[in-house]
């Protein structure tokens, strides 16, 4: 049975599209028989499948890439599943933080997509739990394939490309009077910028930091431009600076990870996170909110993140101050494993596709 045609849908700047592209490239490296097609929109993907009728197709799916509404996205996946043997990697799974009304609507749409597909891939055991809790607890063919680190990451070990850190890499010395906290990725509610601003404000107020800046390494997610204004106002009110870099090119984005800053990943509500791996791939050990997902990632890649309790008053401020005072704690120790890599992800997909062949 042939491997599926991997159709990469959406603009390269979209996180799901970028990861789909990374996985497709690794699949082709592992098995040159794998084919891929890149299309700008879901409409073009549907046209491609309708015209060429490939026997099998794999898609990375988040509702906003596949329709103007949740229901439109579900309609499209059902139409595609009627044309081919379709497997999907589901991203941005519904969860309670979506809100009481939205979670039920999102669950209904994702249920339709999951049931239409021949098989479903998710990126963590946490997501498998979300699938069971909010989508369908009886799906017959589910693969858990954790987000893989890039084999070419700068801190890949020579022994197993992309699987470990060769040596501890201390970031540049910091100015002890200035605390700079960086959150990578798009700005949107729930990303933790507000928590970081509040924590930095507490440190400034108590005199434990002479000044503090929270940096959003990226720009606002579509429709959230006003959130940037609200965050800037909140920062000013507590004596903290708030900076937004806007979208950066790949080289500038990577370089920013090596600046003398405290890396922070402060989501409380997760599906999966590429930005968590971005820090690790650049040799940095981020301060990370303790959640079901991040505990799983901590167990998967021990020592690669520093967890704090987001429900404990003062815990984030204490974690930021500790990291600021000890910059070496934000560098990954020598030997830290970054496995599984994208090569491992590709191998898992190939084995699973053989197993679930229609």
Residue pairs with C-beta under 8 A, 6 or more apart in sequence:
1 55
1 56
1 354
1 357
1 358
2 33
2 55
2 56
3 27
3 31
3 33
3 34
3 35
3 56
3 350
3 353
4 54
4 56
4 57
4 58
4 85
4 87
4 353
5 35
5 36
5 37
5 54
5 56
5 57
5 58
6 20
6 23
6 24
6 27
6 34
6 35
6 36
6 37
6 57
6 58
7 36
7 37
7 38
7 39
7 45
7 48
7 49
7 57
7 58
7 59
8 17
8 20
8 21
8 24
8 36
8 37
8 38
8 39
8 60
9 17
9 20
9 39
9 41
9 42
9 44
9 45
9 59
9 60
9 65
9 66
10 16
10 17
10 20
10 40
10 41
10 42
10 65
11 17
11 40
12 18
12 21
13 247
14 65
15 185
15 186
15 274
16 60
16 61
16 62
16 65
16 91
16 92
17 60
17 65
18 274
19 60
19 91
19 147
19 274
20 59
20 60
20 89
21 38
22 148
22 150
22 342
23 60
23 89
23 148
23 342
23 345
23 346
23 349
24 34
24 36
25 36
25 342
26 148
26 151
26 342
26 343
26 345
26 346
27 34
27 36
27 346
27 349
27 350
28 34
28 36
29 343
29 346
30 343
30 346
30 347
30 350
31 346
31 350
37 48
39 45
39 48
42 65
42 66
42 67
42 73
42 76
45 59
45 80
46 76
46 79
46 80
49 57
49 80
49 83
49 84
50 83
53 83
53 84
54 84
55 84
55 85
56 84
56 85
56 86
56 87
56 353
56 358
57 80
57 84
57 85
57 86
57 87
58 86
58 87
58 88
58 89
58 349
58 353
59 77
59 80
59 86
59 87
59 88
59 89
60 88
60 89
60 91
61 73
61 77
61 88
61 89
61 90
61 91
61 113
62 90
62 91
62 92
63 70
63 73
63 74
63 92
63 106
63 109
63 110
64 73
64 92
65 73
66 72
66 73
66 76
66 77
67 73
67 74
67 75
67 76
70 105
70 106
70 108
70 109
71 109
73 109
73 113
74 108
74 109
74 110
74 112
74 113
74 116
77 86
77 88
77 112
77 113
77 116
77 117
78 112
78 113
78 116
80 86
80 116
81 116
81 117
81 118
82 116
85 118
85 358
86 116
86 117
86 118
87 117
87 118
87 119
87 120
87 121
87 353
87 356
88 113
88 114
88 117
88 119
88 120
88 121
89 120
89 121
89 122
89 123
89 145
90 110
90 113
90 114
90 120
90 121
90 122
90 127
90 131
91 123
91 271
91 272
92 271
93 110
93 122
93 127
93 130
93 131
93 134
93 135
93 271
94 102
94 103
94 106
94 107
94 110
94 130
94 134
94 135
95 103
95 130
95 134
95 269
95 271
96 103
96 269
97 190
97 268
97 269
98 106
103 134
106 134
107 134
107 135
110 134
110 135
111 135
111 136
114 120
114 131
114 135
114 136
114 139
115 136
115 139
118 141
118 356
118 358
119 141
119 142
119 143
119 352
119 356
120 131
120 139
120 141
120 142
120 143
121 142
121 143
121 144
121 145
121 349
121 352
122 128
122 130
122 131
122 142
122 143
122 144
122 145
123 144
123 145
123 146
123 147
123 271
123 272
124 144
124 146
124 147
124 272
124 293
124 296
124 297
125 144
125 296
126 270
126 272
126 292
126 293
126 296
127 144
127 271
127 272
127 293
128 142
128 144
129 292
130 271
131 137
131 139
131 142
141 356
143 348
143 349
143 352
145 345
145 348
145 349
145 352
146 297
146 300
146 340
146 345
147 272
147 273
147 274
147 277
147 345
148 340
148 341
148 342
148 343
148 344
148 345
148 346
149 162
149 163
149 277
149 280
149 281
149 338
149 339
149 340
149 341
149 342
150 162
150 281
150 341
150 342
151 161
151 162
151 341
151 342
151 343
152 161
152 162
153 162
153 281
153 282
153 338
154 254
154 281
154 282
154 283
155 164
155 165
155 166
155 169
155 281
155 282
155 283
155 332
155 338
156 162
156 163
156 164
156 338
157 163
157 164
157 165
157 166
158 166
160 339
161 341
161 343
162 338
162 339
162 341
162 342
162 343
163 337
163 338
163 339
163 341
164 335
164 336
164 337
164 338
164 339
165 283
165 332
165 333
165 334
165 335
165 336
165 338
166 334
167 334
168 328
168 331
168 332
168 333
168 334
169 283
169 331
169 332
170 327
170 328
170 331
171 258
171 259
171 260
171 261
171 284
171 327
171 330
171 331
172 258
172 259
172 260
172 327
173 260
173 327
174 180
174 260
174 261
174 324
174 327
175 260
176 324
176 325
177 209
177 210
177 211
178 209
178 210
178 211
178 212
178 213
179 200
179 203
179 209
179 211
179 212
179 213
179 262
179 320
179 321
179 324
180 212
180 213
180 215
180 259
180 260
180 261
180 262
181 196
181 200
181 212
181 213
181 214
181 215
181 261
181 262
181 264
181 320
182 214
182 215
182 217
182 256
182 259
182 261
182 262
182 263
182 264
183 191
183 192
183 193
183 196
183 214
183 215
183 216
183 217
183 264
183 265
183 266
184 217
184 218
184 253
184 256
184 257
184 263
184 265
184 275
184 278
184 279
185 191
185 217
185 218
185 274
185 275
186 218
186 219
186 220
186 221
186 224
187 193
187 216
187 218
187 219
187 220
187 221
187 224
187 227
187 228
187 231
187 244
188 220
188 221
188 224
188 227
189 224
189 227
190 267
190 268
190 269
191 266
191 267
192 264
192 265
192 266
192 267
192 268
192 289
193 214
193 216
193 231
193 242
193 266
194 231
194 234
195 266
195 310
195 316
196 214
196 264
196 266
196 316
196 320
197 214
197 231
197 234
197 235
197 238
197 240
197 242
198 234
198 238
199 316
199 317
199 320
200 209
200 212
200 213
200 214
200 238
200 240
200 317
200 320
201 212
201 235
201 237
201 238
201 239
201 240
202 238
202 314
202 317
203 209
203 212
203 317
203 320
203 321
204 210
204 211
204 212
204 238
204 239
204 240
205 238
205 239
208 321
209 321
209 324
211 241
212 239
212 240
212 241
213 240
213 241
213 242
213 243
214 235
214 240
214 241
214 242
214 243
215 242
215 243
215 244
215 245
215 261
216 228
216 231
216 242
216 243
216 244
216 245
217 245
217 248
217 253
217 256
218 244
218 245
218 246
218 247
218 248
219 244
219 245
219 246
219 247
220 227
220 228
220 244
228 244
231 242
232 242
234 242
235 241
235 242
236 242
245 256
248 256
254 282
257 263
257 278
257 279
257 282
257 284
258 282
258 283
258 284
260 327
262 287
262 320
262 323
262 324
262 330
263 279
263 284
263 285
263 286
263 287
263 330
264 286
264 287
264 288
264 320
265 273
265 275
265 276
265 279
265 286
265 287
265 288
265 289
265 294
265 305
266 287
266 288
266 289
266 310
266 316
267 273
267 289
267 291
268 289
268 291
268 310
269 291
270 291
270 292
270 293
270 294
271 293
272 293
273 293
276 286
276 288
276 294
276 297
276 305
277 338
279 285
279 286
280 286
280 301
280 304
280 305
280 332
280 336
280 338
281 338
283 331
283 332
284 330
284 331
284 332
285 303
285 304
285 305
285 306
285 329
285 330
285 331
285 332
285 333
285 336
286 305
286 306
286 330
287 305
287 306
287 308
287 316
287 319
287 320
287 323
287 330
288 294
288 298
288 305
288 306
288 307
288 308
289 307
289 308
289 310
289 316
290 307
290 308
290 309
290 310
291 310
294 305
294 307
295 307
297 304
297 305
298 304
298 305
298 307
300 340
301 336
301 337
301 338
301 339
302 336
302 337
303 332
303 333
303 336
304 332
304 336
304 337
304 338
306 319
306 323
306 329
306 330
308 315
308 316
308 318
308 319
309 315
310 316
322 329
323 329
323 330
340 348
